[in-house]
Amino acid sequence: MNFQFLPLALLALLALLPPALQGQELLAAAEPLERVEVSGHHYDNAIGSSDAASQGVVRAELLKVRPLLRPGEVLETVPGLVVTQHSGDGKANQYFLRGFNLDHGTDFATTVNGMPVNMPTNAHGQGYSDLNFLIPELVDRIDYRKGPYFAKNGDFSAAGSADVAYRTTLEAPFAQATLGGEGYRRLLGAGSAAVAGGNTLLGALEVMRDDGPWTLKEGLRRTNGLLTLAGGSSAAGWSTSLMGYDAHWTSTDQVPQRLISAGSYLGRPFGRFDAVDPSDGGQSSRASLSAEWHDTDAGGARTQVSGFALHDALKLFSNFTYRMDRPETGDQFSQSDDRNVFGLQASRSFDHGWGPFAARSEVGLQWRHDRIHVGLFDTQDRQLIATTRVDDVRETLLAAYAQTAVEFTPWLRGLFGLRADRVDAHVDSLLEPRNTGSAGKALLSPKLSLVLGPWSRTEFFVNTGSGFHSNDARGMTTTADPKTGEAQQRVPGLVRARGSELGLRTEIVPGLQSSLALWRLDFASELTYSGDAGTTAANGPSRRYGLEWNNHWVPQPWLLLDLDLAWTHARFKDNESDGITTGPFVPNSVDRVFTGTVTLKDLGPWTVSLTERYIGAGALTADNSVRSSASLVSNLRVSRKFSTGTTLSLDVLNLFDRRYNDIEYDYATQLKGEAAPVNDKVVHPGEPRTVRLTLRQAF
């Protein structure tokens, strides 16, 4: 399936249309390209609102009716995106989209209030995206895009991106308390008020405690706060936010399937929720200050400027192979990451003519600088045994972009974009001088989108473009393996991706927003830095293609139906990984994802929502000899409003108490008492039925 010439092919197809469908008669048949609002929709994906079938907006109303096990699951409102966990709940989630095991965020760029969440050159994984500081009740909207077709999005956005925007004002202050099984407790208070000068001050404080279903109590302790001062309007205004987050926990990491099957370990019973190494866990913190200013002049030109400074710290203790490398002490290791991040971006959009056509252009500059102290250590029971590597890293990403939207006719508009990125990094290797050095890389990424229609409330999309993700800076400068001293080859700073998509969106059925997308994405290589080993792991070039079908239907004002289906085919192009023939399958990719939600809304004081999420089986090895198990999970929320401003909600997560795994891998591990490593499935079980009751009082 070669999509490289889709734009030309589609234009040629239009030229072959019967004369009655060409020229002025076709122009007359086209409907005005205006945005259409449909009452009751929680997705803002109306005709004329997007440049791709896989682009859209999720409104806050949708999050109000969906139960969430974890904060990061707000992203599951992005059609086809799956959020799971393979460790403790204080750690960044595991993300899946378009056949990618995105690990902890690589290739899916996320921002909150304009600040990036993904962390390059992170101790645990490139693009590490920890959303545990998110407060779902404060989310106003989520703007999502899939594929490398949008000039404004850069690093980590090849598979997609999501921009989460917080509210700057609340309808009324509220206090909220949640109690659940296994020691789950959560308190949230938030409110906004007018202050001097016509400005608004919003504040929120969250405290959460959870032990989880694990035999070893998780002891998750999370504290989260936000303070936002804002003024003006959507046309001209400003805001500034101060955010703080802190968490620590003990984790039950993934365990070998053979232990679960045996039912015992070292003479003691062993079940799905037991831990091999009881000292695994971690702590993380994040503090940030951000500001944003925007203005729209009389001619409709809009200027936006924003900046941020944040401090992010992470310390993890993990043991994934148990006693394979160090039989006497165990294989636990610690990863530490302490960084300061600074960023600025500015953009201006304006209307103008492009020959005889009406056009609107946007130009922008983006700058990000990370100052990182990162380390990898051997530990036992969280005590330091040896140091693998410690590095000070200075990494800067500078980008400029421009895009122009042109309305050629009432039935054809185009979006043309170009993005230029450059990464520069300096690594000071404190233990191995041979790995000290500087490296840089520049990349140009062109973009093209065509939108045809609408006809009969249906529009068609053609999208193509280049994107990228950055590699870990340590891989860019390394020359020696930090453990063995063997020579290593440096990796490029930026890895190119090329994507294409054919799509359509229709509202031909009253109350139904439906979109269909056929897409492809090629990566030049899948080089990744392994924080677990301190080295770069090489994989060959890959190709993914698939089909997505997303539906949001409001047949009645009180009834909402959502159905999202995604199918993906993911393969290596050369059947090789690190020069060794292993097979064509991309390990840990997900072939099929299904999400369906039925919501009965505002039936008197009642609202009921039931969500079904299905994750299909996928290859765990490149030769497809071992596959993961499919999973199906049901979540229920029942809410009742009272006239006093009180709302009582009951969440039942994993309603039918299905036994499933959040994540499965296949690799070699060695347990105490085993003479040699064993290749086996290693799993992290999904949580059993969980009941939570929330009382919310508005004032």
C-alpha positions in Angstrom: 0.0 0.0 0.0 1.9 3.0 -1.2 0.4 6.3 -0.1 3.2 8.6 -1.2 1.2 9.9 -4.3 -2.2 10.0 -2.7 -2.7 13.8 -3.3 -1.9 13.5 -7.1 -3.9 10.3 -7.3 -7.0 11.9 -5.8 -6.7 15.0 -8.0 -6.5 12.7 -11.0 -9.6 10.9 -9.8 -11.4 14.2 -9.6 -10.4 14.9 -13.1 -12.1 11.7 -14.3 -15.4 12.6 -12.7 -18.4 13.1 -15.1 -18.7 16.7 -16.3 -21.8 17.2 -14.2 -19.7 16.8 -11.1 -17.0 19.2 -12.3 -16.5 22.9 -12.5 -19.3 25.2 -11.5 -21.9 22.5 -11.0 -19.7 20.8 -8.4 -19.1 24.2 -6.8 -22.8 24.7 -6.5 -23.3 21.2 -5.0 -20.8 21.8 -2.3 -22.1 23.0 1.1 -20.5 26.1 2.8 -17.4 25.2 4.7 -18.7 26.3 8.0 -18.4 24.6 11.3 -21.6 22.7 12.4 -22.5 22.3 16.0 -24.6 19.3 17.1 -26.5 19.6 20.3 -25.3 17.2 23.0 -22.0 16.3 21.5 -19.1 15.8 23.9 -16.7 15.5 20.9 -16.3 18.7 18.9 -15.6 17.0 15.5 -18.2 18.7 13.4 -18.0 19.1 9.6 -15.6 21.9 8.8 -13.8 21.9 12.1 -10.7 19.7 11.3 -8.0 19.1 8.7 -7.9 15.3 9.1 -10.5 12.6 9.9 -8.3 11.5 12.9 -8.2 15.0 14.4 -10.7 16.3 17.0 -11.6 17.8 20.3 -12.9 16.1 23.5 -15.0 18.3 25.7 -15.0 18.2 29.5 -18.6 16.9 29.6 -17.4 13.5 28.4 -14.9 13.2 31.3 -17.7 13.9 33.7 -19.6 10.7 32.8 -16.7 8.3 32.4 -15.2 6.4 35.4 -11.4 6.5 35.5 -9.1 4.1 37.3 -6.0 6.4 36.8 -5.6 10.1 35.9 -3.9 9.2 32.6 -7.0 7.4 31.4 -8.4 10.8 30.3 -6.4 10.1 27.1 -8.6 7.0 26.4 -11.2 9.5 25.2 -8.9 9.9 22.2 -10.3 7.3 19.8 -8.0 4.2 19.5 -5.7 5.2 22.4 -5.2 2.7 25.2 -3.7 3.4 28.7 -2.4 0.6 30.9 0.2 0.1 33.6 3.1 -2.4 34.1 4.3 -1.2 37.5 3.2 0.9 40.4 0.6 3.6 39.9 3.0 6.4 40.6 4.9 5.6 37.5 4.0 6.9 34.0 1.4 4.8 32.2 1.9 2.5 29.3 0.4 3.8 26.1 -0.8 2.1 22.9 -1.9 3.8 19.7 -1.9 2.8 16.0 0.1 -0.4 16.5 2.6 1.2 18.7 3.6 0.1 22.2 4.4 3.7 23.0 6.1 2.5 26.2 5.7 5.5 28.5 5.0 8.1 25.8 7.5 7.9 22.9 5.8 9.0 19.7 2.8 10.5 21.4 3.4 14.1 22.4 1.3 15.4 25.3 1.0 18.9 26.8 -0.9 20.2 29.8 -1.6 23.9 30.0 0.9 24.4 27.2 3.7 22.6 29.0 5.3 19.4 27.6 4.9 16.2 29.5 7.3 14.0 27.5 10.8 14.0 28.8 13.7 13.4 26.4 16.8 11.7 27.7 14.9 10.4 30.6 16.3 7.9 33.1 13.6 5.3 32.4 12.7 5.8 28.7 12.8 8.3 25.9 9.8 10.6 25.9 8.7 9.4 29.4 5.2 11.0 29.9 4.0 11.0 33.5 0.4 12.2 33.7 -0.2 11.3 37.3 -0.2 15.1 38.2 -3.3 15.6 36.1 -6.6 16.5 37.8 -9.3 15.3 35.5 -12.0 17.5 37.0 -10.1 20.6 35.9 -9.8 19.6 32.2 -11.7 21.9 29.9 -10.8 20.2 26.6 -8.4 17.8 24.8 -7.2 18.7 21.3 -5.9 15.5 19.7 -4.2 14.8 16.3 -2.8 11.6 14.9 0.0 11.3 12.4 2.8 13.7 11.4 0.6 16.0 9.3 0.6 19.2 11.5 3.4 21.7 11.4 2.9 22.9 15.0 3.7 19.5 16.5 7.3 18.3 16.7 9.2 15.9 18.9 7.4 12.7 19.9 4.3 13.4 17.8 4.8 11.0 14.9 2.0 8.7 16.1 -0.1 11.5 17.5 -0.4 14.3 20.1 -2.9 15.6 22.7 -3.0 19.1 24.2 -4.9 19.1 27.5 -6.2 22.5 28.5 -7.3 23.3 32.1 -10.2 25.6 33.0 -9.4 29.1 34.2 -12.8 29.5 36.0 -15.3 27.2 37.6 -19.1 27.5 37.7 -19.0 27.1 41.5 -16.4 26.1 44.1 -16.7 22.4 45.1 -15.3 19.8 47.5 -15.1 16.2 46.6 -14.4 13.0 48.6 -13.9 9.5 47.2 -13.7 6.3 49.1 -13.0 2.9 47.6 -11.8 -0.6 48.3 -8.2 -1.5 49.1 -7.5 1.7 51.0 -8.4 4.1 48.2 -9.1 7.7 49.5 -9.1 10.9 47.5 -9.9 14.4 48.5 -10.2 17.3 46.0 -11.2 20.9 46.6 -11.3 23.6 43.9 -12.8 27.0 43.3 -12.4 30.2 41.4 -13.2 33.8 42.3 -13.0 37.3 40.8 -10.2 39.4 42.0 -8.9 42.9 41.4 -8.9 44.2 37.9 -11.6 41.9 36.6 -9.2 38.9 36.8 -10.0 35.4 38.0 -8.1 33.3 40.5 -8.6 29.5 40.4 -7.1 27.1 43.0 -7.3 23.3 43.5 -5.7 20.9 46.0 -5.8 17.1 45.7 -4.7 14.4 48.2 -4.9 10.7 47.3 -3.9 7.5 49.1 -4.2 4.0 47.7 -2.9 0.5 48.6 -4.4 -1.3 45.5 -5.2 -5.0 45.3 -1.6 -6.1 45.7 -0.5 -8.5 48.4 2.3 -6.0 49.0 0.5 -2.8 49.8 1.3 -0.1 47.2 1.2 2.7 49.7 0.7 5.3 47.0 0.7 8.8 48.4 0.0 11.6 46.0 -0.4 15.4 46.6 -1.2 17.8 43.9 -1.9 21.5 43.7 -2.7 24.2 41.1 -3.1 28.0 41.3 -4.1 30.0 38.1 -4.6 33.7 37.6 -6.2 34.7 34.4 -7.6 37.8 32.8 -9.2 39.0 29.5 -11.2 36.9 27.1 -10.6 34.2 24.4 -9.9 37.0 21.9 -7.4 38.9 24.1 -6.1 37.8 27.4 -3.5 36.1 29.6 -3.0 33.5 32.3 -0.3 32.3 34.6 -0.2 29.0 36.5 1.7 27.5 39.4 1.6 23.8 39.8 3.1 21.3 42.2 3.0 17.5 42.5 4.6 14.9 44.7 4.2 11.1 44.9 5.9 8.0 46.4 4.9 4.3 46.2 5.9 0.7 46.5 5.3 -1.2 43.3 4.4 -4.8 42.4 6.1 -5.0 39.0 5.3 -7.6 36.3 5.8 -11.3 37.4 6.6 -14.5 35.4 3.6 -16.5 34.2 5.3 -19.7 35.4 5.2 -18.5 39.0 1.5 -17.7 38.8 0.9 -21.1 37.2 2.9 -22.9 39.9 1.0 -21.1 42.6 4.1 -21.0 44.9 7.5 -19.5 45.2 10.3 -20.5 47.7 7.8 -22.6 49.6 5.2 -19.9 49.9 1.9 -19.4 48.0 2.2 -17.1 45.1 -0.7 -15.5 43.2 -1.3 -12.9 40.5 -1.0 -10.0 42.8 2.2 -11.0 44.6 5.6 -9.4 44.1 9.0 -11.0 43.4 11.0 -8.1 44.8 9.1 -6.3 47.6 11.5 -3.4 47.6 10.6 -2.1 44.1 8.9 1.3 44.0 9.7 5.0 43.4 9.0 8.6 44.0 8.4 11.5 41.6 7.8 15.3 41.9 7.0 18.1 39.5 6.8 21.9 40.0 6.1 24.4 37.3 5.4 28.0 36.5 3.9 28.9 33.2 2.4 32.0 31.5 0.5 32.6 28.3 -0.6 35.8 26.5 -2.8 36.1 23.4 -4.3 38.9 21.3 -6.5 39.2 18.3 -6.4 42.5 16.3 -9.2 44.2 14.4 -8.1 42.4 11.2 -8.4 38.9 12.8 -4.6 38.4 13.1 -3.8 36.4 16.3 -0.6 36.5 18.3 0.2 34.0 21.0 3.2 33.9 23.3 3.9 31.4 26.1 6.7 30.2 28.3 7.3 27.9 31.2 9.9 26.7 33.7 9.6 23.4 35.5 11.5 21.1 37.8 11.0 17.4 37.4 12.5 14.6 39.5 12.1 10.8 39.4 13.7 7.9 41.2 12.7 4.4 40.4 13.7 1.0 41.9 12.9 -1.9 39.5 13.8 -5.5 39.1 12.5 -7.1 35.8 14.9 -10.1 35.5 15.1 -11.0 39.3 18.4 -12.9 39.6 19.6 -13.4 36.0 22.5 -11.0 36.1 23.4 -10.9 39.8 22.3 -14.2 41.4 23.6 -13.3 44.8 22.2 -9.8 45.2 19.3 -9.8 42.7 19.0 -7.6 39.6 17.3 -4.6 41.1 18.5 -1.3 39.7 17.7 2.4 40.3 17.1 5.1 37.8 17.3 8.7 38.8 16.4 11.8 36.8 16.6 15.4 38.1 16.0 18.2 35.6 15.1 21.8 35.0 13.3 22.5 31.8 12.7 25.9 30.2 10.6 26.7 27.2 9.3 29.5 25.0 7.0 29.6 22.0 5.4 32.3 19.9 3.1 32.2 16.9 1.1 34.6 14.7 -1.7 33.7 12.4 -3.3 36.0 9.9 -5.6 36.2 6.8 -4.2 37.1 3.4 -4.6 36.4 -0.2 -2.7 33.6 -2.1 -3.1 34.7 -5.7 -6.9 34.7 -6.3 -7.6 32.5 -3.2 -8.4 33.3 0.4 -5.8 32.0 2.8 -4.8 32.0 6.4 -1.2 31.4 7.5 0.5 30.7 10.8 4.2 31.1 11.6 5.8 30.1 14.9 9.0 29.6 16.9 9.5 27.0 19.6 12.5 26.6 22.0 13.1 24.0 24.8 16.1 23.5 26.9 16.6 20.6 29.4 19.4 20.6 32.0 19.5 17.0 33.3 21.3 15.0 35.9 20.6 11.4 35.2 22.0 8.1 36.7 21.7 4.3 36.6 22.7 2.2 39.6 22.7 -1.4 40.8 20.8 -1.7 44.1 19.6 -4.3 46.5 16.6 -3.5 48.7 17.0 0.1 47.5 20.6 0.3 48.8 23.4 1.3 46.4 25.7 -1.5 45.3 27.4 -0.1 42.1 27.1 2.7 39.7 26.6 2.0 36.0 26.6 5.5 34.7 26.0 9.1 35.8 25.7 11.9 33.2 25.0 15.7 33.1 23.1 16.5 30.0 22.4 19.9 28.3 19.8 19.4 25.5 18.2 22.1 23.4 15.5 21.8 20.7 14.9 24.8 18.5 12.1 24.7 15.9 10.4 27.0 13.4 7.3 26.2 11.4 4.9 27.7 8.9 1.6 26.5 7.5 -0.9 28.0 5.1 -4.6 27.1 4.7 -5.9 27.9 1.3 -9.5 27.8 0.1 -9.3 27.0 -3.6 -13.0 26.5 -4.1 -16.0 26.0 -1.8 -15.3 22.3 -2.1 -11.5 22.1 -1.9 -9.1 23.6 0.7 -5.5 22.7 1.3 -3.1 23.0 4.2 0.6 23.3 3.4 3.2 23.2 6.1 6.9 23.0 6.7 8.7 22.5 10.0 12.4 22.8 10.7 13.9 21.3 13.9 17.4 21.2 15.3 18.5 19.3 18.4 21.9 20.0 20.1 23.1 18.1 23.1 26.2 18.0 25.3 26.7 15.0 27.5 29.3 15.0 30.4 29.8 11.4 31.3 31.0 11.5 34.9 32.3 7.9 35.0 33.3 7.1 31.4 35.1 10.1 29.7 34.8 8.3 26.3 31.1 8.9 26.4 31.5 12.6 26.9 30.7 14.7 23.8 28.4 16.9 21.8 26.1 16.1 19.0 23.5 17.8 16.9 21.0 17.1 14.1 18.6 19.1 11.9 15.6 18.0 10.1 13.0 19.4 7.7 9.5 18.0 7.8 7.0 19.0 5.1 3.2 18.5 5.5 0.3 18.5 3.1 -3.5 18.1 3.7 -6.4 18.4 1.3 -10.0 18.6 2.4 -12.8 18.0 -0.1 -16.5 18.8 0.4 -18.7 18.8 2.2 -21.3 17.1 0.1 -24.4 15.7 1.8 -22.8 16.7 5.1 -19.7 14.5 4.3 -16.1 15.7 3.7 -13.0 13.8 2.6 -9.4 14.2 3.7 -6.0 13.4 2.2 -3.0 13.9 4.6 0.7 13.2 4.2 3.8 14.4 6.0 7.0 13.8 7.8 7.7 13.8 11.5 10.2 12.5 13.9 11.2 11.6 17.4 14.4 12.5 19.1 16.8 9.9 20.5 18.3 9.9 23.9 21.3 12.3 24.0 23.5 9.7 25.7 23.0 7.5 22.6 24.1 10.4 20.5 27.5 10.7 22.1 28.2 7.2 23.4 31.3 5.3 22.2 31.6 2.6 24.9 29.2 0.4 26.7 29.1 1.7 30.3 29.2 -1.8 31.8 31.5 -3.8 29.5 33.6 -1.0 27.9 32.9 -2.5 24.4 32.7 -0.1 21.5 29.3 1.3 20.7 28.1 3.2 17.6 26.5 6.6 18.0 22.9 7.0 17.0 21.3 10.0 15.1 19.6 12.7 17.2 16.4 12.7 15.2 14.7 9.7 13.6 12.4 10.5 10.7 8.9 9.1 10.3 6.7 9.4 7.2 2.9 9.1 7.3 -0.1 9.3 5.0 -3.9 9.0 5.6 -7.1 8.9 3.6 -10.2 9.8 5.6 -13.8 10.9 5.6 -16.1 12.4 8.2 -19.9 12.5 7.9 -23.0 13.8 9.6 -25.4 12.4 7.0 -27.2 10.6 9.8 -28.8 13.2 12.1 -27.0 13.4 15.5 -24.2 11.1 14.4 -20.6 12.2 13.9 -18.7 9.4 12.2 -15.2 9.3 10.8 -13.1 6.7 8.9 -9.4 6.8 8.4 -7.0 4.5 6.4 -3.4 5.4 7.5 0.2 4.4 7.1 3.3 5.3 9.1 7.0 4.4 8.3 9.9 4.8 10.7 13.5 5.0 9.4 14.5 3.0 12.5 13.3 2.2 15.9 16.5 3.0 17.8 15.7 3.5 21.5 17.8 4.1 24.5 17.3 1.5 27.2 17.4 3.2 30.6 17.3 -0.3 32.2 20.7 -1.2 30.6 22.3 2.2 30.0 22.7 1.5 26.3 21.0 2.0 22.9 18.9 -0.9 21.6 18.7 -1.0 17.8 15.7 -2.1 15.7 15.2 -2.0 12.0 13.0 0.3 10.0 9.3 -0.4 10.4 6.0 0.1 8.6 2.5 0.3 10.2 -0.8 0.7 8.5 -4.4 0.4 9.7 -8.0 1.4 9.7 -9.9 3.5 12.3 -13.6 4.0 12.6 -14.9 6.4 15.2 -18.6 7.2 16.0 -20.3 9.5 18.4 -24.1 9.4 18.1 -26.8 11.4 20.0 -30.1 9.8 18.9 -31.9 11.5 21.8 -30.7 14.4 24.1 -30.6 11.9 26.9 -28.8 9.0 25.0 -25.2 9.1 23.9 -23.5 6.2 22.0 -19.8 6.0 21.3 -18.1 3.3 19.3 -14.4 3.4 18.3 -12.7 0.6 16.3 -9.0 0.4 15.3 -7.1 -2.3 13.4 -3.3 -2.2 12.8 -0.7 -4.2 10.9 2.8 -3.5 12.2 5.9 -5.1 10.7 9.7 -4.6 10.4 10.7 -3.9 6.8 13.8 -6.1 6.8 12.9 -8.8 9.4 16.0 -7.7 11.4 16.8 -6.3 14.8 20.3 -5.3 15.5 21.5 -7.1 12.4 20.0 -10.4 13.4 17.1 -12.0 11.5 14.3 -12.4 14.0 11.1 -12.1 12.2 8.9 -9.4 10.7 6.5 -8.7 13.7 7.0 -5.6 15.9 6.9 -7.0 19.4 4.2 -5.7 21.8 2.2 -4.0 19.1 -1.6 -4.2 19.4 -3.6 -5.4 16.4 -7.1 -4.4 17.4 -8.7 -2.0 19.9 -12.4 -1.5 20.5 -14.1 1.0 22.8 -17.8 1.4 23.2 -19.7 3.6 25.7 -23.5 4.0 26.3 -24.5 7.0 28.4 -28.0 7.8 29.7 -27.7 11.4 30.5 -29.8 13.6 32.8 -32.7 11.2 33.3 -34.2 13.4 36.0 -31.4 13.5 38.6 -29.7 10.3 37.2 -26.8 9.8 34.8 -25.5 6.3 33.9 -22.5 5.4 31.7 -21.1 2.0 30.8 -17.8 1.6 28.9 -16.4 -1.5 27.3 -12.7 -1.6 26.3 -11.3 -4.5 24.3 -7.6 -4.9 23.5 -6.8 -7.6 21.0 -4.0 -10.1 21.0 -0.6 -9.1 19.6 2.8 -10.5 18.9 5.2 -10.6 21.8 8.1 -11.9 19.7 9.3 -10.9 16.3 8.5 -14.3 14.9 5.0 -14.2 16.3 5.6 -17.5 18.2 4.3 -16.0 21.4 1.3 -13.7 21.5 -0.4 -11.7 24.2 -3.9 -12.5 25.5 -6.8 -10.3 24.5 -8.6 -8.4 27.3 -12.1 -7.0 27.8 -12.9 -4.6 30.7 -16.2 -3.0 31.6 -16.5 0.2 33.7 -19.7 1.6 35.1 -20.6 5.0 36.6 -24.0 5.9 38.1 -24.5 9.5 39.3 -27.4 11.2 41.1 -27.7 15.0 41.5 -29.5 16.6 44.5 -31.1 20.0 44.6 -28.7 21.1 47.3 -25.7 21.1 44.8 -24.7 17.6 45.9 -23.8 14.8 43.5 -23.3 11.2 44.5 -21.4 8.9 42.1 -20.7 5.2 42.2 -17.9 3.8 40.0 -17.5 0.1 39.5 -14.3 -0.6 37.6 -13.9 -4.0 35.9 -17.6 -4.4 36.5 -17.7 -8.2 35.7 -14.5 -8.9 37.6 -12.8 -10.3 34.5 -9.3 -11.7 34.9 -7.0 -10.0 32.4 -3.5 -8.6 32.2 -2.7 -4.9 31.8 0.6 -5.7 30.0 2.4 -8.9 28.8 6.0 -9.3 27.7 8.1 -12.3 26.7 11.8 -12.3 27.8 14.3 -14.2 29.8 14.2 -14.1 33.6 15.8 -16.2 36.4 14.3 -16.7 39.8 16.0 -17.7 43.0 16.5 -21.5 42.9 16.6 -21.7 39.1 19.8 -22.9 37.5 19.5 -20.9 34.3 17.4 -18.1 32.7 13.9 -19.1 31.4 12.1 -17.5 28.5 8.6 -17.0 29.6 5.7 -14.6 29.5 6.0 -11.8 32.1 2.7 -10.1 33.0 1.3 -7.3 35.1 -2.3 -8.2 36.1 -5.2 -5.8 35.6 -7.0 -4.8 38.8 -10.0 -6.9 39.9 -13.4 -5.3 40.4 -13.0 -2.0 42.2 -15.8 0.0 43.8 -15.5 3.7 44.5 -18.1 6.2 45.9 -17.7 9.9 45.3 -19.5 12.7 47.1 -19.3 16.1 45.5 -20.7 19.3 47.1 -20.9 22.5 45.1 -21.1 25.8 47.0 
